[in-house]
Amino acid sequence: TQRLAMDLRMLSRELSLYLEHHVRVGFFGSGVGLSLILGFSVAYACYYLSSIAKKPQLVTGGESFSRFLQDHCPVVTETYYPTVWCWESRGQTLLRPFITSKPSVQYRNELIKTADGGQISLDWFDNYNSKCYMDATTRPTILLLPGLTGTSKESYILHMIHLSEELGYRMLLLNYLGKIGPKTPLKAAATFSVGWNTFACSESLEKPLNWLLFNYYLTTCLQSSVNKHRHMFVKQIDMDHVMKAKSIREFDKRFTSVMFGYQTIDDYYTDASPNRRLKSVGIPVLCLNSVDDVFSPSHAIPIETAKQNPNVALVLTSYGGHIGFLEGIWPRQSTYMDRVFKQFVQAMVEHGHEL
């Protein structure tokens, strides 16, 4: 309360000084305009500081992991201040790709052919100029996996690469971790805006406004990505039917579930929901979600399950949208998500032995 009062007094004083120098006293014929602007600004500041800017909720299944994060990743306990003019979920989600900068990154591509005829494309950032880890054999490697239609050129991936470069490193799926448990060669993992329950995600994205803003566009992106290789699928899948899909659920029913051998889309969505396997995760995992994310509704976040696994920590912000987490007046360079990523990765590399 005392901190809030100090913030309000400071903000009011700065607004007063600014308006005195930039707004004419004769505005609207008197000082009424100045008073209205100042009053509105103070009222908005009060609302923002009391209802929007909040500390994230930290949910862990063990006291040890909680203390570790508080000591080495303090950003997860600090107040998150969303961009004051863009804190709503959809605004954060839509603006992030356009407003944040795209650091220049030169990749080395490696193409791996699999036994079933498929291919895995890896874009490596080797960081040969690392001063902390000059020997490449000891240089920590970070594996970054973009989202549904993402690539290694997404702005949030580029920012993570840039932060990894600063730390001296060269470059997870919860379902994989849940299946393999502690046997994984990975030391730790972090997820951002993960969709915990595929049924709930799909239902949320099919609401009219969300369908208009996100669902239809993502569906067209998925169709475009598979249509490039339609000659590979025509014997197994009715590609004309796939190209008529109007939602992600329809696309998954007509293409994804069939492609991967599921009997029904419900079988696929059940298997694709990581909330079912969270209790089996055997390495430290930090999961950042915003409770206003329309891609991953808050009621589907497995809070109670997380409390039962000492390897899991959920960091839940009140705002931030989907892969948004914009902060600052003009969030070009960094976001709250970027800071969480950097601190957690550095903490695990340098202090992971404490867990």
N, C-alpha and C positions, 0 to 999 in steps of 0.2 A: 504493500500500500504506500509506504514511504517512497519507494523507488518510482512508483507511478505518479505520485504527486510532484516529485522533482522533475520527472520527464515532462509533465504537463506545464509546469511553471517555466521551464526552459524553452519549450516549444512555443508557448504563448509570447514570451519575451522576444524570441527570434522572429516570430510572425509580425509582431508589432513594429519592430525595427525595420523589417523588410517593407511592410506596407507603408510606413511613414515616408520611406525614400522612393517608392515606386508607384504609389497610388495618390492621385491628387486629392486634396482635402475637399475640393469642390465637386467631387464625384456625386452625381445625382443632385447637385445644387447645394450640398452641405456635407457634413462629415458622416451622414447616415450610411453612405456606401461603404466607407471604411469600417464602420462599426459592424455592418452586416457581414462583410467579408471576414473580418476578424472573428466575429461570433461563430460563423459557420465553420471556419477553420479550427477553432478551439473545440467546437462540438464534435467535428469529425475526428480530431486528434484524440479526444476522450473516448470516442467509440472504438477507434482503432486500437488504442493502447489497452483498453479494458476487455474488448471482445475478439480482436483479430490476432494481435501479437501474444502468443502463448508459448510456454515451454512444452516440448513434445512429451507424450506419455511413453515412458520406458517400461517395457514388459519383458521380464527375463524369468527363466526357469531355475536360476541359481544365483545365489548371492555373490559368488566368485566372479561370474561374468559381469554382473552389474557393477561391482567395484572396479573391475578391470576397465570397463568403458568410462566410468567416471574419472578414473585416473589418467587414462591414455587417449580417450576420445571424448573430451569434455563437451564437444559441440552437441552431443545428443542430450545434454541436460541444460543447454542454454536456450534462452527465449528465441524463437524463430520469428523474425519480423518480415512478413511477406511484403512485396512491393506495394506501397501504399495506394497506388492508383490501379493496381491489378492483383487483387488477392483472391478473387473468385475462381473456383475450380476450372471452369471451361476457358476463362480468359488466360489463366496460367498455362493451361495445356496447349492452347492454340498459339499463343505468342512466343513460347519458348524457342521453337525452331527459327523464328524470324528475328527475334530481338537479341539473342545471345550470339556472340562472335564465334567464328569457326577457326580455331588455331590451325596453322599449317603443319601438316604431318605427312612425312614420306614413309610409305609402307613398303615392305618386301613381301610379295605374295608367294604363298606355298600352296600348291594344289595336291591334295591327297586323294588317291583313288581307292575306293573301298572294295571289299570282296564281292559285294552284290551289284557292282557296276556304278555305284553312286560316286559323288565327289564331295570333298570337304575343302573349302577355300579358307585359308588362314592368312590374314594380313598382319605381318609382324612389324612391330616397331622395336628394333634391336637395342637402341640407345647405346651405341658404341662409345659415345662421349661421356658416359657415366663416370663421375669422379668418385662416387662412393663405392661402386662395384665395377672396378676396371676389368676384373677377370669375368668373362662371360659365363663361365661354368658355375660361378657362385652368385650371379646376378638374379635377384628374385624375378619371377615371371608372373604376370597378372593376365588372367584369361577374361576377356570382356565379350559378353554375348548380347548383341542388340535385341530389341523387342520384335514384335510380330512382323512388321514389314521393314525393319531397320537394317542398316548396313554399317560398315566401319567408318563411313563418312558422315554419320549423324553428329550434330553439334555436341550432344551430351557425351558421345563416345570420344570425340576429339578432345574435349575438355579433360576427360579421364586419362587419356593418353598423355596430354600435356602435364597433368599433375603427376603421373607416374614418372615422366621424364625428369621432373624437378626432384623427385625422391630417389632417382637413380635406377628405377626398375625398367624392364622391357615388357610387355603385356603379360551365375552358376545356376546351374539349374537345380531347383529344389527337388524336383521329381527324381533326378539322378542321385542326389545326395540321400534322399529318403530310401531309395532302393539299395544303394551300396553301403550305407551306414558309415562306420569309422574306417572302412577298408580303402576309402578313396585316397589317392596320392596328394590331393589338395590339402592345404593347411588350414584354410578358412575360406569363407564366402560372404558375399554381400549381394542383396537383391534390392532393386529400386522399383517401386510401384508395381509389384508383382500382382497378377490376378489370382487370388487364392481359390476361388470357387468359380469354375468356368460357367456353370449354369447361371450364377448370380451376375457375373460379368456380362454375359450375353443378354440377360433380361434387362439390365441397366442400360446397355447400349442400344436396345431396341425401343426405348422411350422416344417419342417423336423428336424432341429437340436434339437428343444425343445421336439419334439415327441420322438426322440432317447434318449435324456438325462433324461426326466422326465415323459412324458405322458404314454409311454408303461409300465414303471416300476410301476407307481401309479395304472394303470389299473390292473396289475397283483396282486397288494396288495389288491385292492378292491375285485377282484374275489376270492382271497384266503380267505378273511374275510367272505364273504357270502357263499362260498362253504362248510365251516365248518358246516353250518346250513342248507344245501340245502334241507333237508327233510321237513323243515318248509315252503319252498317256492314252491316246485314242483307242487302243485295243482293250483297255481296262475300264476307261471312264468316258461317259458321255460329255465331252468337252463343250458342246453347244449348250447343253443344260447347265453346265457349270458357269458359263459366261452370261447366263441370264439371272444368276443369283443377285438378290438385292440387299442381302445382309450377310454378315460373317457367319451366322448360324446356317443360312442356306448354303453358303460356300462350303462350310465344314461338312454339312450333310451330303452334299453332292460330290465333294472332292476329297477333303482331308481324311474323313473317317473311312471312305472307300479305299483310298490310297494306302492306308496303313492297316487295312484288314479288320476293321471293327465292324461288328454286325449292325450296330445302330449308332446314331450320333450320341445317344445317351451313354452308351458304353465308352465312346471316345472322350466325352466331356468328363465322365467320372474318372477315367484314368489320367486325364490331363490336369486335374485339379490338385495342386500341391498341398492343400490343407490336409489331405488324407495321410500324407507321409511325413509331415513335419515332426511328428513324435519320434521318428526313426533317424533323424539327422544326427550324425556322429561327430561333426567338427563344428567349431564356432561359426555361427551364421548371424549376420546383422541384416535385418529386413526393414527398410525405410518405406513407409506408406503414409499417404495423406488420407484422412478419413473423409475428405470431400471428393475423392477421386471417383469419377463416374465410371471408369474402367474397372475399378475394384471396390465395390460398395463396402462401407464400413461394417455392416452387419455380417459380412462374410469373412472378415479378418479373424483368424483362429486364435484369439487371445487366450482362451482357457487351455488350448493345446500347447501354446508356447510356454505357459507357466509350468508345464509338466516336463519340459526338456531343458536341462541346464546348459545346453549348447546353443540355445536360440535366444535372440534378443529382438524384440519388435520396437521400432521407434516410430511412433504415430504422431504426426503433426495435425493440427486442426485444419490447416489450409495448405495448398501446394499443388493441387491437381494431379495430373498424370505426367510424370517425368517433367514437372514444372519446377516447383520450389524456388521461384524467382524471389530475390530479396534486393533491397537497396532501391534508390530512386530510379536509376537506369541500369538494370542488371545485364550489362553486356559481357562481363568477364567471368563472373563466378556466381554460383547459386548455393543454396543451403545443401543440396544434394552433393555438389562437388566437394564441399568442405567435409561432409560426413564421409564420403569416399576416401578422401586424402588422409584424414585422421585415422580412420579405421584400418586402412591398408598399412599405413606406417606403424600403427600400434601392433598389428599382428606380426609384421616382419621384424620389428625391433624388440617387442616385449611379449610375443606370443608364448614364449616358454613359461611365462608366469601362470598360464591357465592349466 
